[in-house]
Amino acid sequence: MRAVHLASLSVFAAVVALSVGRSADAQQATAPAPETAEKVQLCVSCHGADGKPVVEKVPIIFGQHMFYLLTQLKDYRAGRRANEVMAPIASELSDDEMKALATYFAAQPWPNYSEVSSAEDNARAHSLAVEGQCTQCHLGGMLGDSRNPRLNHQKTDYLAQTMSDFRGGIRKNAAAMAAIVKDWSDADIAAMSRYLAGL
């Protein structure tokens, strides 16, 4: 019995050590390829070297889906999405550079960011999400997929700005989103933003 007990403890210790190692690996961002490093540095000057943006209304892109990031870069370059900072940056990027950047940022761990939402926010947001069928695209937990962004723990100010831009026709690269939020009030958008950031 003692031998079995010791063997069990050894297995348990090995599992714990493996889990800790994986957790540490997940927290450590990988270094960019040399040919991408300069452009990565430009990106993180706003989006944050640790994945937490240092500029207001700038989204978290560490850990966002690769194909979604690539699509947004192409939309900025093509004028389907407007932003006075991103549009000129994207206009200078080749397809290969966009793919390299999207791949790099998608491989990074999502930063530890969260906001507190109230029970009232959650109830209001849940009702809006059901009505808008948000999980049809953004999936359970609002974690998204290759074509739809992760909204879970995204920044509140960015979420609110983005939904307002869809509602006002400023952002034109997702007609389905514009249709969903077209009748939302400012209070609806604020509640949904806090809810998503606090998931």
C-alpha positions as CSV (number, residue, x, y, z in Angstrom):
1,M,0.0,0.0,0.0
2,R,2.8,2.4,0.9
3,A,4.4,1.8,-2.6
4,V,1.1,2.5,-4.3
5,H,0.7,5.6,-2.2
6,L,4.2,6.8,-3.1
7,A,3.6,6.1,-6.8
8,S,0.4,8.0,-6.7
9,L,2.1,11.0,-5.1
10,S,4.8,10.8,-7.8
11,V,2.3,10.9,-10.6
12,F,0.4,13.8,-8.9
13,A,3.7,15.7,-8.5
14,A,4.5,15.1,-12.2
15,V,1.1,16.3,-13.3
16,V,1.4,19.5,-11.2
17,A,4.9,20.2,-12.5
18,L,3.7,19.8,-16.1
19,S,0.7,22.0,-15.5
20,V,2.9,24.7,-13.9
21,G,5.3,24.5,-16.8
22,R,2.5,24.9,-19.3
23,S,1.1,27.8,-17.4
24,A,4.5,29.5,-17.4
25,D,4.9,28.9,-21.1
26,A,1.5,30.3,-21.8
27,Q,2.3,33.5,-20.0
28,Q,5.6,34.1,-21.9
29,A,5.2,35.8,-25.2
30,T,7.3,34.5,-28.0
31,A,9.8,36.7,-29.7
32,P,9.0,37.9,-33.2
33,A,11.0,36.8,-36.2
34,P,13.8,39.2,-37.1
35,E,12.1,40.4,-40.3
36,T,8.9,41.2,-38.4
37,A,10.4,42.6,-35.2
38,E,10.5,46.3,-36.2
39,K,6.8,46.2,-37.3
40,V,5.8,44.4,-34.1
41,Q,7.5,47.1,-32.1
42,L,5.4,49.7,-34.0
43,C,2.2,47.7,-33.2
44,V,2.9,47.3,-29.5
45,S,3.6,51.0,-29.1
46,C,-0.2,51.3,-29.0
47,H,-1.4,47.8,-28.3
48,G,1.1,47.2,-25.5
49,A,4.2,45.2,-25.2
50,D,2.5,42.9,-22.6
51,G,-0.7,42.7,-24.6
52,K,-2.5,45.5,-22.6
53,P,-3.1,48.5,-24.8
54,V,-1.5,51.8,-23.7
55,V,-3.7,54.0,-25.8
56,E,-7.4,54.7,-25.2
57,K,-9.9,52.8,-27.5
58,V,-7.2,50.5,-28.9
59,P,-8.1,46.8,-28.8
60,I,-6.3,43.9,-27.3
61,I,-4.8,41.9,-30.2
62,F,-2.6,39.5,-28.3
63,G,-4.4,36.1,-28.6
64,Q,-7.0,37.4,-31.1
65,H,-7.8,35.0,-34.0
66,M,-5.2,35.0,-36.7
67,F,-7.5,35.1,-39.7
68,Y,-9.6,37.8,-38.1
69,L,-6.5,40.0,-37.5
70,L,-5.4,39.4,-41.1
71,T,-8.8,40.4,-42.4
72,Q,-8.9,43.6,-40.4
73,L,-5.4,44.6,-41.7
74,K,-6.6,44.1,-45.3
75,D,-9.8,46.0,-44.6
76,Y,-7.8,49.0,-43.3
77,R,-5.6,48.9,-46.3
78,A,-8.6,48.7,-48.7
79,G,-10.5,51.4,-46.9
80,R,-13.3,49.1,-45.8
81,R,-12.4,50.0,-42.2
82,A,-11.4,53.6,-41.3
83,N,-8.9,54.7,-38.6
84,E,-6.5,57.6,-38.9
85,V,-3.7,55.6,-37.3
86,M,-4.2,52.1,-38.7
87,A,-5.1,53.0,-42.3
88,P,-1.7,54.5,-43.2
89,I,0.2,51.8,-41.3
90,A,-1.7,49.0,-43.2
91,S,-1.3,50.8,-46.5
92,E,2.5,50.2,-46.2
93,L,2.2,46.5,-45.4
94,S,2.5,43.7,-48.0
95,D,0.2,40.6,-47.8
96,D,3.2,38.6,-46.4
97,E,3.9,41.1,-43.7
98,M,0.2,41.2,-42.7
99,K,0.1,37.5,-42.5
100,A,3.3,37.4,-40.4
101,L,2.0,40.0,-38.0
102,A,-1.4,38.4,-37.6
103,T,0.2,35.0,-37.0
104,Y,2.6,36.5,-34.4
105,F,-0.1,38.3,-32.4
106,A,-2.5,35.4,-32.5
107,A,0.1,33.2,-31.0
108,Q,0.6,35.4,-27.9
109,P,-1.3,34.8,-24.7
110,W,-4.4,36.9,-24.1
111,P,-3.5,39.4,-21.3
112,N,-5.1,39.4,-17.9
113,Y,-7.7,42.2,-18.4
114,S,-11.2,42.3,-16.9
115,E,-13.8,44.8,-15.9
116,V,-16.5,44.5,-13.3
117,S,-20.1,44.4,-14.6
118,S,-23.2,44.8,-12.5
119,A,-26.1,42.4,-12.3
120,E,-28.1,45.0,-14.2
121,D,-25.5,45.2,-16.9
122,N,-25.4,41.4,-17.2
123,A,-29.2,41.0,-17.5
124,R,-29.5,43.8,-20.1
125,A,-26.6,42.4,-22.1
126,H,-27.9,38.9,-21.9
127,S,-31.2,40.0,-23.3
128,L,-29.5,42.0,-26.1
129,A,-27.3,39.0,-26.9
130,V,-30.2,36.6,-27.1
131,E,-32.2,39.0,-29.3
132,G,-29.1,39.6,-31.6
133,Q,-28.1,36.0,-31.6
134,C,-24.6,37.0,-30.8
135,T,-23.4,33.5,-30.0
136,Q,-24.2,32.4,-33.6
137,C,-21.0,34.2,-34.7
138,H,-19.0,34.9,-31.5
139,L,-19.8,31.4,-30.1
140,G,-20.2,30.4,-26.4
141,G,-18.4,32.6,-24.0
142,M,-18.0,35.1,-26.8
143,L,-14.6,33.5,-27.6
144,G,-15.1,33.9,-31.4
145,D,-13.5,31.8,-34.2
146,S,-11.3,32.4,-37.2
147,R,-13.7,34.9,-38.8
148,N,-15.2,36.5,-35.8
149,P,-13.3,38.2,-33.0
150,R,-13.0,37.1,-29.4
151,L,-15.0,39.6,-27.3
152,N,-14.5,37.9,-24.0
153,H,-12.3,40.3,-21.8
154,Q,-11.8,42.8,-24.6
155,K,-11.4,46.4,-23.5
156,T,-14.5,48.2,-22.5
157,D,-13.7,51.5,-24.3
158,Y,-12.8,49.8,-27.5
159,L,-16.0,47.7,-27.4
160,A,-18.2,50.7,-26.8
161,Q,-16.5,52.7,-29.6
162,T,-16.7,49.8,-32.1
163,M,-20.4,49.2,-31.5
164,S,-21.1,52.9,-31.7
165,D,-19.2,53.0,-35.0
166,F,-21.3,50.1,-36.4
167,R,-24.5,51.8,-35.3
168,G,-23.5,55.1,-36.8
169,G,-22.3,53.6,-40.1
170,I,-18.7,54.7,-39.5
171,R,-17.5,51.1,-39.6
172,K,-18.6,49.4,-42.7
173,N,-16.9,46.0,-42.9
174,A,-19.5,43.9,-41.0
175,A,-23.1,44.6,-42.2
176,A,-24.5,42.0,-39.9
177,M,-23.1,43.8,-36.8
178,A,-24.4,47.1,-38.0
179,A,-27.9,45.6,-38.4
180,I,-27.8,44.2,-34.9
181,V,-26.8,47.3,-33.1
182,K,-28.7,49.9,-35.2
183,D,-31.4,50.4,-32.6
184,W,-29.3,50.0,-29.5
185,S,-29.2,53.0,-27.1
186,D,-26.0,54.3,-25.6
187,A,-27.0,52.6,-22.3
188,D,-27.4,49.3,-24.2
189,I,-23.9,49.6,-25.7
190,A,-22.3,50.6,-22.3
191,A,-23.9,47.6,-20.6
192,M,-22.8,45.2,-23.3
193,S,-19.3,46.6,-23.3
194,R,-19.0,46.1,-19.5
195,Y,-20.6,42.6,-19.7
196,L,-18.2,41.4,-22.4
197,A,-15.1,42.9,-20.7
198,G,-16.1,41.1,-17.5
199,L,-16.8,37.7,-18.9
